[in-house]
Amino acid sequence: MSTFELPDLGEGLQEAELVAWHVAAGDHVVTDQPLLTVETDKAVVEIPSPQSGHIEQLFGAVGDIIKIGAPLVEFGEKQAADAGTVVGRIEPAEAAEAAPPRPHRAKRQTPKAAPAVRALAKRLGVDLARLTGSGPDGTVTAGDVERAAAGAEEEAPEPLRGVRRTMAQKMAQAHAEVVPATIADIADIDGWPADSDVTMRLIRAIGAGCAAEPALNASYLGQDKGRRLNRKVHLGIAMDTEDGLFVPVLRDVGNRSAADLRRGLEAMKADVRARTVPLEELRGQTITLSNFGMFGGRHAALVVLPPQCAILGAGRIHQQVVPHDGQPAVHRVLPLSLTFDHRAVMGGEASRFMAAVIADLERPT
């Protein structure tokens, strides 16, 4: 017998959620054949078989949280020849004949209830057989039926799984560790050409802001170790999906051309939609962009995920009266919100960063 355990799937990873089994006990598998799929740290990973052989036992059910190093599959002593196919094991006829008959399923009993109570249950769509009566000798009362009907209108709790579970954990970590502060302002973008790419302009502006004030592109390592100023800007791009929030990383945004950054951004979007984002592309961001304005809202107090020190939010572009050449004018403006970890970043540093971002955004091209 040999046991295959959940391997290390990435730096710092401690557990994974079992999404699906692709094999069953009794199967013969070949090397590199997919055994199961797990989801962890916002990525779905298919785990292949490390060997050819006969599967004796599977450990874990769909939805279970499996720790790294926990057993997944137990292989039999004899390994099958690697024929490149999957073959189910055929049980001997004697074993099939000796199998005990399935137990007789008892008919579900309907509890006692008065005719009026039965009529009430029918009207409210309540199955009496599922109720435990609170009346004498277990008789179902009208109150039992009404309580069941009221409870049926409530949605059952939905467990947090996969991406949402990871997001909840990280939000709780951020709430416990970070000391957040937020400043807000607007950028006058009335001079932008009609076909301007808002996301690309924001990416470039964040690069300009980090060049002007490196403190916002820092990692806070703790009270004893202090902060580390990062030389390159690795920008996390918050992407909303039905499954939860993904934040893939666009690397070294300050030293890449606009065309190269656009190709990288489109590739990231495709990977997120297909749930094929490599684990390494979900780690290492030094600052984050949340363009929430594409959905709605103007300003927000955002969440900084440690060890990052800042996140810039872009609100909904709208028209607003602003001073222009000494006169009031209606211009298109872009609301900006900068939330930073006040343990590592001072208000002056945050303000200088915001000023540099706005100056870059207000350039016509």
N, C-alpha and C positions, 0 to 999 in steps of 0.2 A: 504494500500500500504506500502511496505517496500523497501528500496534501499540498495543494496549491493555495497560496495565501494572497490577499489583496496587496499588490505591489505598490511601491512608492510612485505616485502619479505626478509629483511636482514638489518643488521646494516649499517646505513648511506645511504641506498638506497632512491632515490628521485623520480624515474620514471621508467617506463617499456614500451617496445614496444609491441603493440598488434600483435601477430603472427597469431592467428586463433581463430574463434568462433566454439564451438562444439554444440551449441544450437541456436535456433531462437526464435523470438517473437511468442507467441502462444503455445510454448511447455510447457508441464508439466515435471518438473524435480524432482529428489529425492536427499536427503542429500548426499553429497560427490560425486555426479555425476560431471564429468569434465564440466566446463562451457566454459573456454577459455584457451589459452596458450599465455604466454607473454615471452619476452626475455629481460634480463637485466643483466648488469654486467657480461657478458660472460656466462650466463647460461639460459637454457630454462626451464620455470616453468609452470606446469599445475595447474590451480586454480580451486578447487572444489566448488560446491554449498554449502552454509552454511545452507540450509534448503530445505525442499520439498515445491513445490508450482508451481503456474502458472506464466510464464514469460510474463509480459506486454510489456517491452521495453528493448532493448539493447543500451548501450551507447558506441560509438567508432567504428571505422572501422579498418580493417586489415592495419597495417602500421602506425597507430596513436601512438603518444607518450603519455602515460597516467601517470598523476601524482599520487603519493601515496595519497589515500584518495578521489580520484575522483570517481564519480559513474560509475558502470559497468552494473548492472542489476536492473531493477525495477520489484518486484514481486507483483502479485495481492493480494487482501485482503484474498481470500479463499485459503487455502493450501490443496493440494491434498494429499490423503493417500499415505504413503510411501510404494508403492507396489513393489519397486525395478526395475521398468521398466520405459521407456520413452514413453509417448503417445502424439501424436500431437492432438491439439484441433480441433474438427469437427465443422465447421461453419454451422449455420442453413441454410436450403435450401432457405428460403426467402431472407436471406442476399446475398446468391450467385446469386439468380435471380435478385436482385435489384442492383447488382454491375454494374456500368456504362460500356458500351462497350469501348474497347481499341480505342484510337484515331487513325484515319487513318494516316499512315506514308506517307508523301509527297515524291514523286519521286525526287531524287536528280537531279538538273539541271546542265547541262554542260555549262560553260561560252562560250562566243563568242571567236572564234579564226580562223585565216586564215588557209586554207588547208595546207600550208607549215609549219605553227606552229603546227598543229595537227600531221603532219608526224614527226616533230622533237620530239614532246612529246612521240609519240609511240616508236620512235627509242631509246630515253633515258629512257623509262620506267616511265614516269611521268603521274600521273592521273590528267587530266585537271580539273575534277570536284572539286579537292581539292585546286585549285589555285584561287586567287583573282587577276584579271587582272589589270595591271597598264596603259593600253591603253585607248583610248576614249570609253566611255560607258562601261567600265569594260572589254574591249577586252584583252585577254591574248596575250602577245607578246612573241617573241623568247627569249628575255632577262628573262622574268618571268619563262619560262620553264628551261632555263639553270641554273638560280639561284636555282630553286627547285631541279634540278638534282644534283647540287653541294652539296646542303644541305643534300640530302638523303644519300650521301656517308659518312657523319659524323655520328658517333654513338651518340645516345641520352645520355644525362648525366645520370649517375647511382647514385641515392641517397644513402648515407651511412646509412645502417641499421644494427641493431643488434650488432654483435661483432665488425664489422668495425667502426660503429659509436662510440662505447665505446672506442675502440683503438684510434680513432682520438681525442677524448676528452682528454684522458690521455696523449697522446703525446703533445698536445697543453699545457696542465698543466705543464708537465715536462719542455717544452721549456721556459715557462714563469717563472718557479720557480728555477730550478736547475742551478748551475754554474758548467758545466762539464769540466773535464780534463781527458785525456786518456794517459796511458802508455802502451807500447807493448814490448813483448819479445817472446822467444821461449823456449820450453822444449825439450831436447834431449830424445826421447822415443825409441831409437834404441834397448834398452835392454828389452823392453816389450815382453812377450810371444806372439805368433801369435794369440792366441784366446782372447786377452785382451779386456775387455769391456770398451770402451772409456768413455762413460757417467758415469759409476760407478767410474772410476778412477778420473774423474773430480769432482764428488760429494765428494769423499773422500778428494781430494786435497783442495777443498774450505773449508771443515771442518778444515783441518790443517792450512790453511791460516788464518781463523778467530780465531783459538786458539792462533796463534802467534801474530796476530795484530787485536784485537777486534774492533778497530775503523771502520773497513770496514763492520762489522755486527751491525751497529748502525742505529738509526732512528733520522732524523733531525726534530725537533719539532718547529723550528722557531728561529728568532734572539733573542727573549726574553727568550724562554724556553731552548734553546740550543739543545743538542743531548742526546739520551738515548742509552747506550751500552746494547745490548740484550744478555742475558745469553745463550739462545739457538739459534742455527742456523736453521731458517726456510727458506729453499731454494726454490725460485721460479724457475720452469723449463719452459723456453719459448718453446712453441709447435706451429709449423706452420700448419694451416689448410686452406682449400679453403675459409672458412667463415671469417678468420682473425686469429689473434694471441691470443692464450690462454696461461695463465701463472699459472697453478695449483701449489700448494705448497706441498713440501715434508718436513714434520715436523721433527725437532730435528735430523738433519743428523749427528751431531757429536757424538750422543750417541746410535746409532742403528747399528746393524750388517749389513754386506754387503747383506746377503740374505734377511733380512727384508726390506732393502732399495730397493732392486730389485723388491720384491713383491709389494711394495708401488708404485714404478715407473710404473710397468706394469698395475696396477689398475688405475692409473691416466691416462695413455694413452688410456685405454679402455673407461673410462668415457668421455674423450675428443672426441673420435671418435663417441660415441653414443650421445654426447651432454647432458650428464646426470651428469655433475660435480656439486656437491653441492656448493651452494654459499659460504659457509664457507671455502671451499677448494681453493677458488680463492682470499683469503684475508690473510693478516698477514705475507707475506714474508718479511724477513729481508735482503736478498741479492738474486740476480738472476743470473742464468746461461743461456747463449745463445750459444748453440752448432751449430752455423751457418755454420761451416765448412763442415757439412754433405751435404750441398747444393753447397758450393763454397765460395771462398774468403779466405784471410789469416788474415788480420787485419781489425778492424772496430772501429769507434767512436760510441759507443752504446748509448742508451738512458736510463738514470736513472729515475725510477718512484718514486717520493716522497711518503712517507717519507724515503724510502730506501736511502742508501748512495753509493751503488756500484752495478755494474753488470760486471761479467766476461764473455768474449766471447772467444770461442775456434774456430780457423780457420781450414782450410783444412790441414790434415796431408800430408806432402810431403817430398821428399828427398832433403837434402841440405848439402853443404860442411861445416863442423864444425871442430874445433880443437879437437883432441883426442890424449892423451899421447904425446903432443908436435908436432903432425903431422896432416896434413889435412886429413879428412875422410868424406865419404858420409854416413850420418845417416838420419834416419826418425826423423822428428821434428814436434812438435805441436805448431803452432802460438797461442799466447795468447794476448788478449786486455782487459785491465781493465779500465773502465770508472767510475769515482767517482765524488761525489758532493764536490767541493772544498770549500764549505761553512763549511762543517763538517769534512772533511778529509784532512790532510796535505800530501804533496808529499812524505815525508819520510815514513808515515804510509802506503800509497799505495805501495810504493816500497818494504817495509818489507813484506807486505801481498803477493805481487807477488813472492818474493824470496821464501817464505814458500810454496806457491803453486807449484812452479817449482821444489823445492827440493823433494816434495812428488811425483810429477809426474815422476821424473827421477829415482825413486826407481824401480828396475826391477819388483817387485811384491808388 
